Amino acid sequence: MSDTRLARDGGNPVWTDGWPLWPQPGPGAERRLLDTLHSGRWAVSGHWTGRPALESELATTFAEFTGARWCLPVDHGSSALLTALHAVGVRPGDEVIVPGLTWVASASVVARAGAVPVLVDIDPRTLCIDPAAVAAAVTPATTAIIAVHLYSAMADMDALRELADRHGLALIEDAAQSYGARWRGRGAGSLGIAGAFSTQQGKTLTSGEGGLFVTSDAQVRDRAEMLRGDGRRYARGPHTVGRPDLEEVPAVQGWNMHLSEFQSALLLDGLERLDEQNRQRAAAAELLDKLLTEYGDLEPVDPYPGNDRRAYYHYVIRLRDGAFGGHDAATVADALGAELGYWIHPPYQPLNAHPLYDPRRLPGVAEQGRAAGFDPARFHLPAAHREARRAVVLHHPMLLGSEDHLHAVIEAFDKVRQHAADLVPGSNR
Ligand SMILES: Cc1ncc(COP(=O)(O)O)c(C=O)c1O
């Protein structure tokens, strides 16, 4: 018997046939992992076996993918950001401008480096950092800007580049969510002095955990290589089988942020399919934009013209004023998720109200009298809050399904729209 109530009220869901799994290993992944297993080399810090570490192959392949000159694989996206901050010379006490709507790590790494994260508002068109808000936040203590390319759009790299040049600031890209996106033909991550990517489980290129740092600046590259390796770097001289491949350089204080060879194997596998998957995601997102906006109550993300190729980590659609009975995104997303059997959710909580973000909790901050500067509540982020209340977010594996999957999404929006009067506020954040 068909029960036409909302699935969250016990009715029949729109879709019960599941969604594409993520991550998806390619046909060559097992061979690569097994070869690594028996290779005698599981880490960069292992011995030379007669052939370069897989991570060097990954570094070359990924640098080419982005268009940056160099890549250094690291253990997390957060480490790539931390490496970038240290490598470009951000110092304790400096101010670093960060968008107020992003994953907490974009800002928490700044505090971890001893610098002050200055949160600024977003441009509602793209959900990315608002260049006008950046301009208003620059002070004599500012030394860097972190541009986050959020969900499916790139930050305005022309405006940010102009600001960075005018004030002598380092422009760092947090490209964790934008593999393959382009700005005027140039790859995300390659436009600033350094770019940081995450290869954590949910990302469109993943090794479970991991990260990738890119730069085209030789000095930054050299410092970054030692920073991520406890001060070690690949030996510049000839290699000897059975001896370490790394040499010790007493130049910078680093940490061990190396990526393992197994993770490099998975990323080389993922890179072989990334372009094709990105094309599929983009085609699905374009179809959703077209069909979901037909009623006029939903508004898609509006990328800047310079963002000539989009990459979809999350697909985002916004509820216009009064749409869906005036309910917020959390309520609508919860109902949609029940119809589709997948986690659909609102965006991140803005960082001046995010339960996981409060750098005053870092060791030493209160004792050193730095708590006031680190208080997230001192920043005003009205656009971030408005968008967080009205944006519904779909994770990228939903874009990798069949046409039937996409039509189920449309049907679920239709059903929830028709039942808007039955919705009860509730969050699945
Ligand atoms: C925008 C953004 N920045 C930074 C990170 C941090 O990456 P990781 O979790 O690999 O440290 C993430 C990943 O979650 C992210 O989405």
The ligand as a Gaussian input file, in Angstrom:
#p B3LYP/6-31G(d) Opt

LIG

0 1
 C       37.835000      23.369000       3.213000
 C       38.662000      22.408000       4.017000
 N       39.833000      22.824000       4.536000
 C       40.614000      22.016000       5.252000
 C       40.260000      20.706000       5.484000
 C       41.136000      19.873000       6.350000
 O       41.585000      18.701000       5.753000
 P       41.938000      17.426000       6.660000
 O       40.677000      16.965000       7.293000
 O       42.491000      16.449000       5.670000
 O       42.953000      17.853000       7.657000
 C       39.058000      20.217000       4.936000
 C       38.672000      18.800000       5.113000
 O       37.877000      18.350000       5.805000
 C       38.224000      21.095000       4.211000
 O       37.057000      20.688000       3.709000

